[in-house]
Amino acid sequence: MSKKLPVAKHLSDAEYRLLLQVYADHNRSMGMEKRKNYTLSNIVKVKRNVKEKCLEVYYENGDWWHYAANGSWY
């Protein structure tokens, strides 16, 4: 995998691909105005959640989502 986001350097290549894929789908689900708060550069932390088989993705504004292995977010 080429250059990873600094906050996601600890992820495996497969986890990073999952992050980018779910992020893209999640971002497309939002209106244009809301997207401004949820760019890749607004991600401040990404944590592995092995128990729930997901990534916890935290944004600058304090919001966070589970990005799940099946491609969903919640």
RAZITA-V236116 format. One line per field, one symbol per residue. ss: DSSP state (a for helix, b for strand, c for the rest). phi: phi as a letter, one per 20 degrees, with the letter a starting at -180 (. if undefined). burial: 1 if it has 16 or more other ideal C-beta (glycine too) atoms within 10 Angstrom, else 0. A space follows every 50 residues. Layout:
ss: ???
phi: ???
burial: ???
This chain:
ss: cccccaaaccccaaaaaaaaaaaaaaaacccaaaaccccaaabbbbbbbc cccbbbbbbccccbbbbbccccbc
phi: .ffeggfcgfffffffffgfffgffffffefgffggecegfefdbcdfcf gelbdedddgfnfbcedefenecb
burial: 00010011001000110111011001000000000001000010010000 000110110000001111000000
